Amino acid sequence: MQDSKLVNSSVPLRILFIFLIAFSGLASCGGGGGSSTVNGTKSIGSNFTLTATSGVNGSITPNGVSIIAQGGTQTYTINPNTGYTIASLVVDGTPVASSTTYSFSNIQADHSISVTYSPISAVTHTITASAGGNGSITPAGATTVNQGTSQSYAITPNPGYSIATLTVDGNLVSAGLNYTFPNVQANHTISATFSVSSPNSISLSLVPARTSGVAPLSVFFDATGTTDTAATSRPFHDLEYRWSFGDSTAGTWTYGAKPGTSKNATTGPVASHIFEHPGTYTVTLTVTDGANTATTNTTITVTDPDTVFASTTACIANVTPVAGVGGCPSGAYAYPGTSDFDAATSTALSAGYRRVLFKRGDTFAGSTDANIHVNGPGIIGAYGTGPKPIINGPGSTYIISLGTYGSGVYADWRIMDLYLNGKNNT
């Protein structure tokens, strides 16, 4: 009986113990919502914190704190500023290989990522320059040059000396007063030596056909009188002649042997140039025999046709023009409307007009040649805009003639900007 009492009295205690365990389990489940932590570990459905920081001279994207769901992925993009590179990339306190992107995948915990930057070290090369006695090279000695850049040198002989040799990377090159290493990709050397110059016996002759006139002005230059008794008895053939016309507005050649080259320069013992705009130009001639060089210059003055012909301009059109309208210069004589080219030209010249302009877009014809029977300076040209005026020739003779047979030669005329249709003769 005693044992039976003990068993019966323990039943309520056992029931209470089971109830407490069940209640504790419900509490830990949190009612089935959100997340919970058991022994410090987050359970399914948790969010995690990722923290990104960047040093100066670059950026990381996204920056700062990001909240990512459990099992998610987060990618970071790292952008160093120009001239900088990644110095260190640290993930969760541990350095990792540098990269411009980093990804956290299947995230199950909080993480951190941080990046710092450092300047990019430029790739450089050394060029060593040296000069013998009686001259110099600038810059001298060792020069540090960034890869891909250029470095120029000036070689200067002392008075009475000339460059004897110019050696680049151990090889002789053509001696000149300047040398440039373009797009440097390696170390280089340059050295110059000098020797006593032979006497300069070049005697220059520069004769322009004229030194002034109205624009456009064509000038012929003659240097055939140049001599070099110490070097050659054939200076016309053996010397090198280089011309610069001092005309920055000259433009480039469209046609000919060297299309695309400047009209402002040429070579040879004779040369010519058309100065199309008013101004004062310094024409320079340089002659060399390979050892010595001589230079001389002359000045060409070009005047403005609007000034020179201010009171001697005539405008001619199929319909009587109006001075100051449509490109006909102000103050010009408005010739009565006509299509007779030779009659209008001869009449205007006889009346004292020296700039005779035909309207662009109009067509004219001649029954005989238009005879220029007075000295220039003068212009027979065009005014206005559009296509050149068409001049249909008589077919049996010339369109324009300078003087008549036996009457002498009339000079300094400019016939320009006309479309001459000569039919049988031009």
Residue pairs with C-beta under 8 A, 6 or more apart in sequence:
28 36
28 38
29 36
30 36
34 45
35 42
35 43
35 44
35 45
35 46
35 47
36 43
37 43
42 48
42 70
44 70
45 70
46 69
46 70
47 67
47 68
47 69
47 70
48 67
48 68
48 69
48 70
48 107
48 108
48 109
48 110
48 111
49 65
49 66
49 67
49 68
49 110
49 111
50 65
50 66
50 67
50 68
50 74
50 104
50 107
50 110
50 111
50 112
50 113
51 64
51 65
51 66
51 110
51 111
51 112
51 113
52 60
52 62
52 63
52 64
52 66
52 76
52 112
52 113
52 114
53 60
53 63
53 64
53 112
53 113
53 114
53 115
54 60
54 63
54 78
54 114
54 115
54 116
55 87
55 114
55 115
55 116
55 117
56 117
57 80
57 81
57 84
57 117
57 119
58 78
58 79
58 80
58 81
58 84
58 86
58 115
58 117
59 78
59 79
60 76
60 77
60 78
60 79
60 113
60 115
61 76
61 77
61 78
61 79
62 76
66 74
68 74
68 104
68 107
69 107
70 107
70 108
71 106
71 107
71 108
72 106
72 107
73 103
73 104
73 105
73 106
73 107
74 103
74 104
74 107
75 101
75 102
75 103
75 104
76 101
76 102
76 103
76 113
77 100
77 101
78 86
78 89
78 99
78 100
78 101
78 102
78 115
79 100
80 86
80 100
80 117
81 117
83 119
83 120
84 117
84 118
84 119
84 120
85 98
85 117
85 118
85 119
85 120
86 98
86 99
86 100
86 115
86 116
86 117
87 98
87 116
87 117
87 118
88 95
88 98
88 115
88 116
89 95
89 96
89 97
89 98
89 99
89 102
89 113
89 114
89 115
90 96
90 112
90 113
90 114
90 115
91 102
91 111
91 112
91 113
92 111
92 112
92 113
93 112
96 102
102 113
104 111
104 113
122 146
122 147
123 146
123 147
124 144
124 145
124 146
124 147
125 144
125 145
125 147
125 184
125 185
125 186
125 187
125 188
126 142
126 143
126 144
126 145
126 187
127 142
127 143
127 145
127 151
127 181
127 184
127 187
127 188
127 189
127 190
128 141
128 142
128 143
128 187
128 188
128 189
128 190
129 137
129 139
129 140
129 141
129 143
129 153
129 189
129 190
129 191
130 137
130 140
130 141
130 189
130 190
130 191
130 192
131 137
131 140
131 155
131 191
131 192
131 193
131 194
132 164
132 191
132 192
132 193
132 194
133 194
134 157
134 158
134 161
134 194
134 195
135 155
135 156
135 157
135 158
135 161
135 163
135 192
135 193
135 194
136 155
136 156
137 153
137 154
137 155
137 156
137 190
137 191
137 192
138 153
138 154
138 156
139 153
143 151
145 151
145 181
145 184
146 184
147 184
147 185
148 183
148 184
148 185
149 183
149 184
150 180
150 181
150 182
150 183
150 184
151 180
151 181
151 184
152 178
152 179
152 180
152 181
153 178
153 179
153 180
153 190
154 177
154 178
155 163
155 166
155 175
155 176
155 177
155 178
155 179
155 192
156 177
157 163
157 194
157 197
158 194
160 196
160 197
161 194
161 195
161 196
161 197
162 194
162 195
162 196
162 197
162 291
162 292
163 175
163 176
163 177
163 192
163 193
163 194
164 175
164 193
164 194
164 195
165 172
165 175
165 192
165 193
166 172
166 173
166 174
166 175
166 176
166 179
166 190
166 191
166 192
167 173
167 189
167 190
167 191
167 192
168 179
168 188
168 189
168 190
169 188
169 189
169 190
170 189
173 179
175 192
179 190
181 188
181 190
197 291
197 292
198 230
198 291
198 292
199 230
199 292
200 292
200 293
200 294
201 227
201 228
201 229
201 230
201 231
201 292
202 226
202 227
202 228
202 231
202 239
202 287
202 288
202 289
202 292
202 293
202 294
203 226
203 227
203 228
203 229
203 294
204 223
204 226
204 285
204 287
204 294
204 295
204 296
205 222
205 223
205 224
205 225
205 226
205 227
206 221
206 222
206 223
206 283
206 285
206 296
206 297
206 298
207 221
207 222
207 223
207 225
208 219
208 220
208 221
208 222
208 283
208 298
208 300
209 219
209 220
209 221
209 222
210 217
210 219
211 219
211 298
211 299
211 300
211 301
212 300
212 301
212 302
212 303
213 219
213 302
213 303
213 377
213 412
214 302
214 303
214 304
214 305
214 308
214 309
214 377
214 379
215 275
215 276
215 277
215 278
215 302
215 303
215 304
215 305
216 274
216 275
216 276
216 414
216 416
217 274
217 275
217 300
217 302
218 272
218 273
218 274
218 275
219 272
219 273
219 274
219 275
219 283
219 300
220 270
220 271
220 272
221 243
221 270
221 271
221 272
221 273
221 283
221 285
221 298
222 269
222 270
223 241
223 269
223 270
223 271
223 285
223 287
224 236
224 269
224 270
226 235
226 239
226 241
226 269
226 287
227 235
228 235
228 238
228 239
228 287
228 289
228 292
231 238
231 239
231 289
231 290
231 291
231 292
232 238
232 239
232 289
235 269
236 269
238 289
239 269
239 287
239 288
239 289
240 267
240 287
240 288
240 289
240 290
241 267
241 268
241 269
241 271
241 285
241 286
241 287
242 265
242 267
242 285
242 286
242 287
242 288
243 265
243 266
243 267
243 268
243 271
243 273
243 283
243 284
243 285
243 286
244 264
244 265
244 283
244 284
244 286
245 263
245 264
245 265
245 273
245 275
245 281
245 283
246 264
246 281
246 282
246 283
246 284
247 263
247 264
247 273
247 275
247 281
248 264
249 276
249 277
250 262
250 263
250 264
250 273
250 276
251 262
251 263
252 259
252 260
252 261
252 262
252 263
253 259
253 260
253 261
253 262
253 263
263 273
266 273
273 283
275 281
275 300
275 302
277 302
278 302
278 303
278 304
279 302
280 299
280 300
280 301
280 302
281 299
281 300
281 301
281 302
282 297
282 298
282 299
283 297
283 298
283 299
283 300
284 295
284 296
284 297
285 295
285 296
285 297
286 293
286 294
286 295
287 293
287 294
287 295
288 294
305 355
305 379
306 329
308 377
309 354
309 355
309 379
310 331
311 331
312 352
312 353
312 354
312 355
313 329
313 331
313 332
313 333
313 353
313 354
313 355
313 356
313 357
314 332
314 333
314 334
314 335
314 348
314 351
314 353
314 355
314 356
314 357
315 321
315 323
315 328
315 329
315 332
315 333
315 334
315 335
315 357
315 359
315 383
316 335
316 338
316 344
316 348
316 356
316 357
316 358
316 359
316 364
317 335
317 337
317 358
317 359
317 362
318 337
318 338
318 339
318 359
318 362
318 363
318 364
319 337
320 334
320 335
320 336
320 337
321 328
321 332
321 334
321 335
321 359
322 328
322 334
323 329
323 330
323 331
323 332
323 333
323 334
324 330
324 331
324 332
326 359
326 383
326 384
327 360
327 383
327 384
327 385
328 334
328 357
328 359
328 383
328 384
329 357
329 383
332 357
333 348
333 351
333 353
335 344
335 347
335 348
338 344
338 364
339 362
339 363
339 364
339 365
340 364
340 365
340 366
340 367
341 358
341 364
341 365
341 366
341 370
341 391
341 392
341 399
342 366
342 367
342 368
342 369
342 370
342 371
342 394
343 367
344 356
344 364
345 356
345 370
345 371
345 372
345 380
345 400
346 370
346 371
346 373
348 356
349 356
349 372
349 373
349 374
349 378
354 374
354 376
354 377
354 378
354 379
355 378
355 379
355 381
356 378
356 379
356 380
356 381
357 379
357 381
357 382
357 383
358 364
358 380
358 381
358 382
358 383
358 389
358 391
358 418
359 382
359 383
359 384
359 389
360 382
360 383
360 384
360 385
360 386
360 387
360 388
360 389
360 417
361 384
361 386
361 387
361 389
362 389
362 390
363 389
363 390
363 392
364 389
364 390
364 391
364 392
365 391
365 392
365 394
366 391
366 392
366 393
366 394
366 399
367 394
368 394
368 397
369 394
369 397
369 398
369 399
369 400
369 401
370 380
370 399
370 400
370 401
371 400
371 401
371 403
371 404
372 378
372 380
372 400
372 401
372 402
372 403
372 410
372 413
373 403
373 404
373 407
373 410
374 410
375 410
375 411
375 412
376 410
376 411
376 412
376 413
376 414
377 412
377 413
377 414
378 412
378 413
378 414
379 413
379 414
379 415
379 416
380 400
380 413
380 414
380 415
380 416
380 418
381 414
381 415
381 416
381 417
381 418
382 388
382 389
382 416
382 417
382 418
387 419
388 417
388 418
388 419
389 418
389 419
390 419
390 421
391 399
391 418
391 419
391 420
391 421
392 421
392 423
393 399
393 420
393 421
393 422
393 423
393 424
393 425
393 426
394 423
395 422
395 423
395 424
395 425
396 424
396 425
397 425
398 422
398 425
398 426
399 420
399 422
399 425
399 426
400 415
400 420
402 409
402 410
402 413
403 409
403 410
420 426
